[in-house]
Amino acid sequence: MKKVKIYVTLRESILDPQGSAVQGSLVKMGYAEVEDLRIGKYLELTIKDTERDIDTLVKEMCEKVLTNVVIEDYRYEVEEAN
């Protein structure tokens, strides 16, 4: 089995109003060092052993279902599941 960790973020060119709101709150709370903040998603999948190529499988899932490829970027890591 494989464990896949997927990190999804808004593309750099897309405004992140949620991130801006949280960053503004942190500054008001005394954390003026926080200059920028962007919010994203983290997904963790456990995939049973398959003859299919794991990279192809993950890319297909990300591009068809798990992300909005128009406004989001993603990266992933694959490791052996315990």
N, CA, C and O atoms as CSV, one atom per row, in Angstrom:
chain,resi,resn,atom,element,x,y,z
A,1,MET,N,N,0.842,-1.187,0.000
A,1,MET,CA,C,0.000,0.000,0.000
A,1,MET,C,C,0.880,1.241,0.000
A,1,MET,O,O,2.008,1.237,0.492
A,2,LYS,N,N,0.327,2.290,-0.564
A,2,LYS,CA,C,1.034,3.568,-0.638
A,2,LYS,C,C,0.215,4.631,0.085
A,2,LYS,O,O,-1.016,4.622,0.066
A,3,LYS,N,N,0.939,5.545,0.721
A,3,LYS,CA,C,0.306,6.724,1.300
A,3,LYS,C,C,0.703,7.898,0.412
A,3,LYS,O,O,1.884,8.112,0.138
A,4,VAL,N,N,-0.300,8.657,-0.034
A,4,VAL,CA,C,-0.059,9.808,-0.895
A,4,VAL,C,C,-0.503,11.061,-0.159
A,4,VAL,O,O,-1.644,11.169,0.288
A,5,LYS,N,N,0.418,11.999,-0.042
A,5,LYS,CA,C,0.120,13.297,0.590
A,5,LYS,C,C,0.037,14.331,-0.521
A,5,LYS,O,O,0.991,14.528,-1.273
A,6,ILE,N,N,-1.117,14.994,-0.619
A,6,ILE,CA,C,-1.352,15.964,-1.685
A,6,ILE,C,C,-1.531,17.347,-1.067
A,6,ILE,O,O,-2.321,17.530,-0.140
A,7,TYR,N,N,-0.787,18.315,-1.593
A,7,TYR,CA,C,-0.843,19.701,-1.128
A,7,TYR,C,C,-1.416,20.544,-2.267
A,7,TYR,O,O,-0.867,20.569,-3.368
A,8,VAL,N,N,-2.523,21.233,-1.991
A,8,VAL,CA,C,-3.208,22.032,-3.003
A,8,VAL,C,C,-3.172,23.495,-2.570
A,8,VAL,O,O,-3.517,23.829,-1.437
A,9,THR,N,N,-2.751,24.357,-3.488
A,9,THR,CA,C,-2.706,25.799,-3.206
A,9,THR,C,C,-3.299,26.562,-4.379
A,9,THR,O,O,-3.332,26.072,-5.508
A,10,LEU,N,N,-3.761,27.759,-4.093
A,10,LEU,CA,C,-4.218,28.624,-5.177
A,10,LEU,C,C,-3.005,29.021,-6.013
A,10,LEU,O,O,-1.906,29.188,-5.484
A,11,ARG,N,N,-3.209,29.169,-7.313
A,11,ARG,CA,C,-2.126,29.646,-8.167
A,11,ARG,C,C,-1.676,31.019,-7.680
A,11,ARG,O,O,-2.467,31.779,-7.121
A,12,GLU,N,N,-0.421,31.323,-7.894
A,12,GLU,CA,C,0.148,32.589,-7.423
A,12,GLU,C,C,-0.617,33.797,-7.969
A,12,GLU,O,O,-0.717,34.823,-7.296
A,13,SER,N,N,-1.157,33.679,-9.184
A,13,SER,CA,C,-1.863,34.796,-9.816
A,13,SER,C,C,-3.289,34.983,-9.293
A,13,SER,O,O,-3.947,35.961,-9.646
A,14,ILE,N,N,-3.770,34.072,-8.467
A,14,ILE,CA,C,-5.137,34.133,-7.941
A,14,ILE,C,C,-5.125,34.776,-6.558
A,14,ILE,O,O,-4.342,34.385,-5.693
A,15,LEU,N,N,-5.985,35.752,-6.354
A,15,LEU,CA,C,-6.094,36.392,-5.041
A,15,LEU,C,C,-6.621,35.390,-4.016
A,15,LEU,O,O,-7.442,34.532,-4.340
A,16,ASP,N,N,-6.149,35.506,-2.793
A,16,ASP,CA,C,-6.566,34.612,-1.711
A,16,ASP,C,C,-7.186,35.442,-0.591
A,16,ASP,O,O,-6.500,35.783,0.373
A,17,PRO,N,N,-8.487,35.776,-0.703
A,17,PRO,CA,C,-9.112,36.631,0.312
A,17,PRO,C,C,-9.125,35.987,1.699
A,17,PRO,O,O,-9.026,36.690,2.705
A,18,GLN,N,N,-9.244,34.678,1.762
A,18,GLN,CA,C,-9.230,34.006,3.065
A,18,GLN,C,C,-7.843,34.141,3.708
A,18,GLN,O,O,-7.735,34.419,4.902
A,19,GLY,N,N,-6.806,33.948,2.925
A,19,GLY,CA,C,-5.450,34.109,3.434
A,19,GLY,C,C,-5.185,35.534,3.882
A,19,GLY,O,O,-4.550,35.759,4.912
A,20,SER,N,N,-5.676,36.506,3.102
A,20,SER,CA,C,-5.503,37.913,3.463
A,20,SER,C,C,-6.209,38.242,4.774
A,20,SER,O,O,-5.679,38.988,5.598
A,21,ALA,N,N,-7.399,37.689,4.967
A,21,ALA,CA,C,-8.150,37.937,6.200
A,21,ALA,C,C,-7.420,37.363,7.407
A,21,ALA,O,O,-7.330,38.020,8.444
A,22,VAL,N,N,-6.902,36.154,7.286
A,22,VAL,CA,C,-6.177,35.529,8.395
A,22,VAL,C,C,-4.881,36.285,8.670
A,22,VAL,O,O,-4.519,36.498,9.827
A,23,GLN,N,N,-4.186,36.688,7.617
A,23,GLN,CA,C,-2.946,37.454,7.789
A,23,GLN,C,C,-3.232,38.769,8.508
A,23,GLN,O,O,-2.486,39.167,9.403
A,24,GLY,N,N,-4.319,39.446,8.113
A,24,GLY,CA,C,-4.700,40.693,8.782
A,24,GLY,C,C,-5.012,40.482,10.252
A,24,GLY,O,O,-4.648,41.307,11.090
A,25,SER,N,N,-5.679,39.391,10.569
A,25,SER,CA,C,-5.989,39.076,11.966
A,25,SER,C,C,-4.718,38.817,12.765
A,25,SER,O,O,-4.596,39.259,13.907
A,26,LEU,N,N,-3.776,38.103,12.167
A,26,LEU,CA,C,-2.517,37.838,12.871
A,26,LEU,C,C,-1.758,39.122,13.154
A,26,LEU,O,O,-1.192,39.288,14.235
A,27,VAL,N,N,-1.744,40.029,12.190
A,27,VAL,CA,C,-1.072,41.317,12.401
A,27,VAL,C,C,-1.739,42.072,13.547
A,27,VAL,O,O,-1.053,42.638,14.398
A,28,LYS,N,N,-3.076,42.085,13.573
A,28,LYS,CA,C,-3.800,42.777,14.641
A,28,LYS,C,C,-3.550,42.140,16.006
A,28,LYS,O,O,-3.643,42.808,17.036
A,29,MET,N,N,-3.235,40.858,16.006
A,29,MET,CA,C,-2.961,40.153,17.263
A,29,MET,C,C,-1.512,40.317,17.710
A,29,MET,O,O,-1.108,39.750,18.724
A,30,GLY,N,N,-0.734,41.087,16.962
A,30,GLY,CA,C,0.645,41.347,17.366
A,30,GLY,C,C,1.696,40.559,16.608
A,30,GLY,O,O,2.873,40.592,16.968
A,31,TYR,N,N,1.293,39.856,15.572
A,31,TYR,CA,C,2.241,39.083,14.773
A,31,TYR,C,C,2.540,39.823,13.470
A,31,TYR,O,O,2.284,39.321,12.375
A,32,ALA,N,N,3.092,41.034,13.620
A,32,ALA,CA,C,3.362,41.900,12.466
A,32,ALA,C,C,4.404,41.312,11.529
A,32,ALA,O,O,4.546,41.774,10.397
A,33,GLU,N,N,5.122,40.318,11.974
A,33,GLU,CA,C,6.146,39.686,11.131
A,33,GLU,C,C,5.534,38.909,9.962
A,33,GLU,O,O,6.209,38.648,8.965
A,34,VAL,N,N,4.260,38.541,10.087
A,34,VAL,CA,C,3.611,37.776,9.026
A,34,VAL,C,C,3.272,38.730,7.888
A,34,VAL,O,O,2.346,39.536,7.983
A,35,GLU,N,N,4.034,38.620,6.824
A,35,GLU,CA,C,3.891,39.536,5.692
A,35,GLU,C,C,2.851,39.053,4.678
A,35,GLU,O,O,2.158,39.866,4.066
A,36,ASP,N,N,2.739,37.747,4.499
A,36,ASP,CA,C,1.795,37.193,3.536
A,36,ASP,C,C,1.358,35.823,4.028
A,36,ASP,O,O,2.127,35.127,4.691
A,37,LEU,N,N,0.137,35.431,3.712
A,37,LEU,CA,C,-0.378,34.130,4.125
A,37,LEU,C,C,-1.327,33.642,3.048
A,37,LEU,O,O,-2.192,34.387,2.586
A,38,ARG,N,N,-1.165,32.393,2.650
A,38,ARG,CA,C,-2.056,31.790,1.671
A,38,ARG,C,C,-2.611,30.505,2.253
A,38,ARG,O,O,-1.886,29.737,2.887
A,39,ILE,N,N,-3.885,30.273,2.040
A,39,ILE,CA,C,-4.583,29.107,2.560
A,39,ILE,C,C,-4.620,28.033,1.471
A,39,ILE,O,O,-4.801,28.336,0.292
A,40,GLY,N,N,-4.447,26.787,1.880
A,40,GLY,CA,C,-4.501,25.687,0.927
A,40,GLY,C,C,-5.233,24.491,1.520
A,40,GLY,O,O,-5.890,24.597,2.555
A,41,LYS,N,N,-5.107,23.347,0.844
A,41,LYS,CA,C,-5.733,22.106,1.302
A,41,LYS,C,C,-4.659,21.027,1.390
A,41,LYS,O,O,-3.681,21.037,0.642
A,42,TYR,N,N,-4.864,20.102,2.315
A,42,TYR,CA,C,-3.997,18.938,2.451
A,42,TYR,C,C,-4.872,17.703,2.399
A,42,TYR,O,O,-5.846,17.596,3.143
A,43,LEU,N,N,-4.533,16.775,1.530
A,43,LEU,CA,C,-5.281,15.529,1.414
A,43,LEU,C,C,-4.312,14.374,1.611
A,43,LEU,O,O,-3.158,14.438,1.189
A,44,GLU,N,N,-4.788,13.333,2.246
A,44,GLU,CA,C,-3.968,12.150,2.451
A,44,GLU,C,C,-4.757,10.935,1.979
A,44,GLU,O,O,-5.852,10.664,2.472
A,45,LEU,N,N,-4.195,10.213,1.030
A,45,LEU,CA,C,-4.853,9.042,0.466
A,45,LEU,C,C,-4.046,7.799,0.797
A,45,LEU,O,O,-2.816,7.845,0.808
A,46,THR,N,N,-4.713,6.705,1.064
A,46,THR,CA,C,-4.064,5.406,1.145
A,46,THR,C,C,-4.555,4.613,-0.054
A,46,THR,O,O,-5.754,4.391,-0.224
A,47,ILE,N,N,-3.613,4.192,-0.877
A,47,ILE,CA,C,-3.954,3.506,-2.113
A,47,ILE,C,C,-3.435,2.075,-2.041
A,47,ILE,O,O,-2.252,1.840,-1.796
A,48,LYS,N,N,-4.339,1.123,-2.257
A,48,LYS,CA,C,-3.927,-0.277,-2.208
A,48,LYS,C,C,-3.008,-0.593,-3.388
A,48,LYS,O,O,-2.995,0.119,-4.392
A,49,ASP,N,N,-2.254,-1.655,-3.250
A,49,ASP,CA,C,-1.325,-2.062,-4.301
A,49,ASP,C,C,-2.071,-2.275,-5.615
A,49,ASP,O,O,-3.145,-2.877,-5.651
A,50,THR,N,N,-1.482,-1.772,-6.680
A,50,THR,CA,C,-2.086,-1.851,-7.999
A,50,THR,C,C,-0.990,-1.976,-9.044
A,50,THR,O,O,0.158,-1.602,-8.806
A,51,GLU,N,N,-1.349,-2.492,-10.178
A,51,GLU,CA,C,-0.396,-2.580,-11.277
A,51,GLU,C,C,-0.330,-1.267,-12.049
A,51,GLU,O,O,0.574,-1.064,-12.860
A,52,ARG,N,N,-1.285,-0.380,-11.796
A,52,ARG,CA,C,-1.289,0.926,-12.459
A,52,ARG,C,C,-0.149,1.779,-11.917
A,52,ARG,O,O,0.240,1.643,-10.757
A,53,ASP,N,N,0.375,2.647,-12.750
A,53,ASP,CA,C,1.438,3.560,-12.332
A,53,ASP,C,C,0.884,4.553,-11.310
A,53,ASP,O,O,-0.086,5.259,-11.585
A,54,ILE,N,N,1.505,4.601,-10.132
A,54,ILE,CA,C,0.983,5.432,-9.035
A,54,ILE,C,C,0.989,6.920,-9.392
A,54,ILE,O,O,0.058,7.640,-9.034
A,55,ASP,N,N,2.027,7.388,-10.094
A,55,ASP,CA,C,2.076,8.802,-10.469
A,55,ASP,C,C,0.954,9.159,-11.433
A,55,ASP,O,O,0.316,10.202,-11.290
A,56,THR,N,N,0.717,8.310,-12.398
A,56,THR,CA,C,-0.370,8.551,-13.354
A,56,THR,C,C,-1.716,8.544,-12.635
A,56,THR,O,O,-2.572,9.387,-12.901
A,57,LEU,N,N,-1.893,7.605,-11.740
A,57,LEU,CA,C,-3.135,7.490,-10.981
A,57,LEU,C,C,-3.409,8.756,-10.168
A,57,LEU,O,O,-4.513,9.299,-10.205
A,58,VAL,N,N,-2.395,9.220,-9.433
A,58,VAL,CA,C,-2.552,10.411,-8.585
A,58,VAL,C,C,-2.801,11.647,-9.438
A,58,VAL,O,O,-3.669,12.456,-9.110
A,59,LYS,N,N,-2.059,11.806,-10.519
A,59,LYS,CA,C,-2.255,12.971,-11.391
A,59,LYS,C,C,-3.668,12.987,-11.966
A,59,LYS,O,O,-4.304,14.040,-12.019
A,60,GLU,N,N,-4.163,11.826,-12.397
A,60,GLU,CA,C,-5.530,11.764,-12.927
A,60,GLU,C,C,-6.548,12.173,-11.872
A,60,GLU,O,O,-7.458,12.952,-12.156
A,61,MET,N,N,-6.398,11.650,-10.649
A,61,MET,CA,C,-7.350,11.992,-9.585
A,61,MET,C,C,-7.304,13.478,-9.269
A,61,MET,O,O,-8.343,14.112,-9.086
A,62,CYS,N,N,-6.098,14.034,-9.204
A,62,CYS,CA,C,-5.963,15.455,-8.888
A,62,CYS,C,C,-6.585,16.322,-9.975
A,62,CYS,O,O,-7.302,17.278,-9.678
A,63,GLU,N,N,-6.316,15.996,-11.212
A,63,GLU,CA,C,-6.769,16.848,-12.312
A,63,GLU,C,C,-8.242,16.669,-12.655
A,63,GLU,O,O,-8.853,17.566,-13.236
A,64,LYS,N,N,-8.825,15.515,-12.301
A,64,LYS,CA,C,-10.240,15.282,-12.615
A,64,LYS,C,C,-11.177,15.594,-11.456
A,64,LYS,O,O,-12.316,16.008,-11.676
A,65,VAL,N,N,-10.700,15.396,-10.195
A,65,VAL,CA,C,-11.624,15.485,-9.067
A,65,VAL,C,C,-11.110,16.350,-7.917
A,65,VAL,O,O,-11.850,17.185,-7.397
A,66,LEU,N,N,-9.877,16.164,-7.523
A,66,LEU,CA,C,-9.405,16.724,-6.252
A,66,LEU,C,C,-8.992,18.187,-6.309
A,66,LEU,O,O,-8.929,18.844,-5.269
A,67,THR,N,N,-8.709,18.714,-7.496
A,67,THR,CA,C,-8.317,20.121,-7.605
A,67,THR,C,C,-9.079,20.796,-8.732
A,67,THR,O,O,-9.646,20.136,-9.603
A,68,ASN,N,N,-9.082,22.102,-8.703
A,68,ASN,CA,C,-9.593,22.898,-9.811
A,68,ASN,C,C,-8.357,23.411,-10.547
A,68,ASN,O,O,-7.756,24.404,-10.139
A,69,VAL,N,N,-7.984,22.741,-11.621
A,69,VAL,CA,C,-6.721,23.052,-12.296
A,69,VAL,C,C,-6.677,24.452,-12.900
A,69,VAL,O,O,-5.602,24.925,-13.269
A,70,VAL,N,N,-7.802,25.112,-13.006
A,70,VAL,CA,C,-7.831,26.472,-13.540
A,70,VAL,C,C,-7.246,27.452,-12.523
A,70,VAL,O,O,-6.547,28.392,-12.901
A,71,ILE,N,N,-7.527,27.237,-11.232
A,71,ILE,CA,C,-7.084,28.200,-10.220
A,71,ILE,C,C,-6.157,27.606,-9.158
A,71,ILE,O,O,-5.636,28.341,-8.319
A,72,GLU,N,N,-5.943,26.288,-9.182
A,72,GLU,CA,C,-5.139,25.654,-8.139
A,72,GLU,C,C,-3.943,24.898,-8.724
A,72,GLU,O,O,-4.001,24.361,-9.830
A,73,ASP,N,N,-2.872,24.876,-7.953
A,73,ASP,CA,C,-1.709,24.048,-8.229
A,73,ASP,C,C,-1.689,22.943,-7.190
A,73,ASP,O,O,-2.294,23.068,-6.126
A,74,TYR,N,N,-0.988,21.856,-7.502
A,74,TYR,CA,C,-0.853,20.784,-6.525
A,74,TYR,C,C,0.515,20.145,-6.652
A,74,TYR,O,O,1.164,20.209,-7.695
A,75,ARG,N,N,0.925,19.536,-5.575
A,75,ARG,CA,C,2.116,18.697,-5.562
A,75,ARG,C,C,1.810,17.540,-4.637
A,75,ARG,O,O,0.908,17.627,-3.804
A,76,TYR,N,N,2.552,16.463,-4.777
A,76,TYR,CA,C,2.260,15.301,-3.943
A,76,TYR,C,C,3.529,14.520,-3.645
A,76,TYR,O,O,4.541,14.633,-4.337
A,77,GLU,N,N,3.435,13.726,-2.590
A,77,GLU,CA,C,4.513,12.842,-2.164
A,77,GLU,C,C,3.927,11.454,-2.016
A,77,GLU,O,O,2.808,11.296,-1.526
A,78,VAL,N,N,4.675,10.450,-2.434
A,78,VAL,CA,C,4.231,9.062,-2.303
A,78,VAL,C,C,5.215,8.348,-1.386
A,78,VAL,O,O,6.429,8.453,-1.557
A,79,GLU,N,N,4.674,7.622,-0.411
A,79,GLU,CA,C,5.523,6.837,0.490
A,79,GLU,C,C,4.840,5.520,0.798
A,79,GLU,O,O,3.641,5.362,0.567
A,80,GLU,N,N,5.586,4.601,1.305
A,80,GLU,CA,C,5.032,3.312,1.705
A,80,GLU,C,C,4.143,3.512,2.920
A,80,GLU,O,O,4.529,4.195,3.869
A,81,ALA,N,N,2.949,2.917,2.898
A,81,ALA,CA,C,2.052,2.981,4.056
A,81,ALA,C,C,2.501,1.941,5.079
A,81,ALA,O,O,3.032,0.889,4.721
A,82,ASN,N,N,2.286,2.242,6.325
A,82,ASN,CA,C,2.678,1.293,7.400
A,82,ASN,C,C,1.705,0.154,7.499
A,82,ASN,O,O,1.874,-0.731,8.338
